[in-house]
């Protein structure tokens, strides 16, 4: 993982640690730091997804022929009644 992704996450972790041990405790500051960490940590997932996908891969979910036609898996579902035989 590159430092461009790692450093902001590490900094956000430190802010959460400081906010959680601050005297006097400031709940709003901890919530702000935690939210920032969550947003920053998303970049790790984006970077990992980008590495797995490789060059030329799309960043979103793929749509096949069914996706292009607007059909979903729900349309293929068959509801059936059954009895258990012993």
C-alpha positions as CSV (number, residue, x, y, z in Angstrom):
1,X,0.0,0.0,0.0
2,X,1.4,3.4,-0.9
3,X,2.3,6.1,1.6
4,X,-0.3,8.4,0.0
5,X,-3.0,6.1,1.3
6,X,-1.3,4.8,4.5
7,X,-0.2,8.1,6.0
8,X,-3.6,9.8,6.2
9,X,-5.1,6.7,7.8
10,X,-2.4,6.5,10.4
11,X,-2.8,10.2,11.2
12,X,-6.6,9.7,11.6
13,X,-5.9,6.7,14.0
14,X,-3.7,8.9,16.1
15,X,-6.4,11.6,16.3
16,X,-8.9,9.0,17.5
17,X,-6.5,7.8,20.1
18,X,-5.9,11.3,21.3
19,X,-9.6,12.2,21.4
20,X,-10.4,9.0,23.3
21,X,-7.9,9.8,26.1
22,X,-8.2,13.5,26.2
23,X,-8.8,15.2,29.6
24,X,-11.5,16.5,29.8
25,X,-13.2,14.0,27.5
26,X,-14.9,15.7,24.5
27,X,-17.4,13.3,23.0
28,X,-18.0,15.6,20.0
29,X,-14.3,15.6,19.2
30,X,-14.1,11.8,19.4
31,X,-17.1,11.4,17.1
32,X,-15.6,13.8,14.6
33,X,-12.2,12.0,14.7
34,X,-13.9,8.6,14.3
35,X,-16.0,9.8,11.4
36,X,-12.8,11.1,9.8
37,X,-11.1,7.8,10.3
38,X,-14.0,5.9,8.7
39,X,-13.9,8.2,5.7
40,X,-10.1,7.9,5.4
41,X,-10.1,4.2,5.8
42,X,-12.4,3.8,2.8
43,X,-9.4,4.8,0.7
44,X,-7.7,1.6,1.8
45,X,-10.5,-0.4,0.3
46,X,-10.5,1.7,-2.8
47,X,-6.7,1.2,-3.2
48,X,-7.0,-2.6,-2.6
49,X,-9.9,-2.9,-5.0
50,X,-7.9,-1.0,-7.6
51,X,-4.9,-3.3,-7.2
52,X,-7.0,-6.5,-7.5
53,X,-9.0,-5.3,-10.5
54,X,-5.8,-4.5,-12.5
55,X,-5.5,-2.1,-15.4
56,X,-8.5,-1.6,-17.6
57,X,-11.0,-3.0,-15.0
58,X,-14.1,-1.1,-14.2
59,X,-14.4,0.4,-10.7
60,X,-18.1,-0.4,-10.3
61,X,-20.2,-3.5,-10.3
62,X,-20.3,-5.2,-13.7
63,X,-23.4,-5.4,-15.7
64,X,-23.9,-8.3,-18.0
65,X,-26.7,-8.8,-20.5
66,X,-29.3,-9.1,-17.7
67,X,-28.1,-5.8,-16.1
68,X,-28.3,-4.0,-19.4
69,X,-31.9,-5.2,-19.9
70,X,-32.8,-4.1,-16.3
71,X,-33.6,-7.6,-15.1
72,X,-32.6,-8.7,-11.6
73,X,-32.2,-12.1,-10.0
74,X,-35.6,-11.5,-8.3
75,X,-37.3,-12.0,-11.6
76,X,-35.8,-15.5,-11.8
77,X,-36.9,-16.6,-8.4
78,X,-39.5,-19.3,-8.2
79,X,-41.7,-19.6,-5.1
80,X,-42.8,-23.1,-4.4
81,X,-44.6,-25.0,-1.6
82,X,-43.2,-28.3,-0.4
83,X,-43.8,-30.9,2.2
84,X,-41.3,-32.8,4.1
85,X,-41.6,-36.6,3.8
86,X,-40.4,-38.7,6.6
